[in-house]
């Protein structure tokens, strides 16, 4: 994956009804480690990384690059939204397009935060890179992500087998 090109970064805070999307800060490091070490979060992402490895390797300010948003609820990080260019994607239909990814702490699942935060990040994307489609790839077994993709307007492009599972590739057409 690579960056989004020449977008102004960091953007002003993005506020939704309940959430704030912002650039990562040093205070988020512990939550990033929790997200990346969580077996629940990584059920459909190839498994968690070892916590001790993350503690050693995680920079003081993690994931600080254009398109990486911390999702904050009541002043605390609850997740991350990622928008990045799918330069080396395995599927030809995805090459060079922007890709949406997200991770949320299990304690906040099922409350609509992912939909709210992803919609806000996609609105930001439409404003800074108008006319560009966005991709989303998830395991077809990940029912929650499949529902979220549909809710956000992604339509199936193809299914394929990778990482020992069926994958679903969806496309959200450019905003008009």
C-alpha positions in Angstrom: 0.0 0.0 0.0 1.1 3.5 -0.6 0.0 7.0 0.2 -2.8 9.1 -1.3 -0.6 11.5 -3.1 -0.7 15.2 -2.5 -3.5 15.7 0.1 -3.3 18.3 2.8 -2.4 16.5 6.0 -3.4 16.4 8.7 -6.9 17.6 8.0 -8.9 19.6 10.5 -10.6 17.4 13.0 -13.6 15.5 11.5 -16.5 15.5 13.9 -19.5 13.3 13.6 -22.5 13.0 15.9 -20.5 10.9 18.4 -17.0 10.7 17.2 -13.8 12.6 16.3 -11.5 11.5 13.5 -8.0 12.9 13.9 -4.3 12.2 13.2 -2.6 9.6 15.4 -0.7 11.0 18.5 1.7 9.5 21.0 -1.1 8.9 23.5 -2.7 6.4 21.1 0.3 4.0 21.1 -1.2 1.7 23.8 -4.5 1.4 21.9 -2.7 0.7 18.6 -0.9 -2.2 20.3 -4.2 -3.5 21.8 -5.8 -3.4 18.3 -2.9 -5.2 16.6 -2.5 -7.8 19.4 -6.2 -8.6 19.7 -7.3 -12.1 18.5 -10.9 -10.9 18.1 -9.9 -7.9 15.9 -7.7 -10.1 13.8 -10.0 -13.1 13.4 -10.3 -12.3 9.6 -7.0 -10.6 9.2 -4.5 -13.4 9.5 -4.2 -13.4 13.3 -2.8 -11.0 15.9 0.8 -9.9 16.3 2.6 -10.8 19.5 2.2 -8.0 22.1 5.9 -8.1 23.1 6.9 -7.7 19.5 4.5 -4.7 19.1 5.8 -3.1 22.3 9.4 -3.3 20.9 8.7 -2.2 17.3 5.8 0.3 17.6 7.0 3.9 17.1 6.2 6.6 19.7 3.6 8.0 17.3 2.2 5.0 15.3 0.6 5.0 11.9 1.2 8.7 11.2 0.7 9.2 7.5 -2.0 10.7 5.2 -5.1 8.6 5.3 -4.6 7.1 8.8 -7.3 8.4 11.2 -7.7 7.7 14.8 -11.4 7.3 15.8 -12.0 8.9 19.2 -15.0 8.6 21.5 -15.2 10.8 24.5 -11.5 11.6 24.3 -10.3 8.0 24.0 -9.2 6.1 20.9 -11.6 3.3 20.0 -10.4 2.4 16.4 -8.6 3.4 13.3 -9.7 4.1 9.7 -7.2 3.6 6.9 -7.4 5.1 3.4 -4.4 4.2 1.2 -3.6 3.5 -2.4 -3.8 -0.2 -3.4 -0.6 0.0 -5.5 0.4 -3.6 -5.1 -3.0 -5.3 -4.7 -3.3 -8.9 -5.9 -6.4 -8.2 -8.0 -6.1 -6.3 -11.2 -9.4 -4.5 -10.6 -7.9 -3.0 -7.4 -4.5 -1.8 -8.6 -3.9 1.9 -8.0 -7.3 2.6 -6.4 -7.8 3.8 -2.9 -8.5 1.1 -0.3 -10.6 1.5 2.9 -9.6 -0.4 6.0 -10.7 -0.2 9.7 -10.0 -1.7 13.1 -12.1 -1.2 16.2 -11.8 -2.4 19.7 -14.2 -5.3 20.4 -15.8 -3.5 23.4 -17.3 -1.0 20.9 -18.5 -3.4 18.2 -22.2 -3.4 17.4 -22.8 0.3 18.2 -22.6 1.8 14.8 -19.2 3.5 15.3 -17.5 1.8 12.4 -20.3 2.9 10.0 -20.3 6.5 11.4 -16.5 6.8 11.2 -16.0 5.2 7.8 -18.8 7.4 6.3 -17.0 10.5 7.7 -13.6 9.3 6.3 -15.2 8.6 2.9 -16.8 12.1 2.9 -13.3 13.5 3.6 -11.8 11.4 0.8 -14.5 12.6 -1.7 -13.6 16.2 -0.8 -9.9 15.9 -1.2 -9.8 13.4 -4.1 -13.1 13.9 -6.0 -14.0 11.5 -8.7 -12.0 8.5 -7.3 -13.5 5.2 -6.4 -12.7 3.4 -3.2 -12.2 -0.4 -2.6 -12.8 -2.6 0.3 -11.6 -6.1 0.7 -12.8 -8.5 3.5 -13.2 -12.1 4.0 -16.7 -13.2 2.9 -17.0 -15.0 6.2 -16.8 -11.7 8.0 -20.5 -11.0 8.2 -20.1 -7.7 10.1 -17.7 -6.2 7.5 -19.9 -7.5 4.6 -22.9 -5.6 6.2 -20.8 -2.5 6.7 -19.6 -2.6 3.1 -23.2 -2.7 1.8 -24.2 0.1 4.2 -21.4 2.3 2.9 -22.4 1.7 -0.8 -19.7 -0.9 -1.8 -20.8 -3.3 -4.5 -19.1 -6.6 -5.2 -16.5 -6.7 -8.0 -15.3 -10.2 -7.4 -14.6 -12.9 -4.9 -11.3 -14.7 -4.8 -9.3 -17.1 -2.7 -6.3 -15.7 -0.7 -4.8 -16.2 2.7 -6.6 -19.6 3.0 -10.1 -18.0 2.8 -12.6 -16.6 0.3 -12.1 -12.8 0.0 -14.7 -10.3 -1.1 -13.7 -7.2 -3.2 -16.1 -4.3 -3.3 -16.0 -1.0 -5.1 -17.7 2.3 -4.0 -18.1 4.4 -7.1 -16.8 8.0 -7.1 -19.2 10.5 -5.4 -21.1 12.6 -7.9 
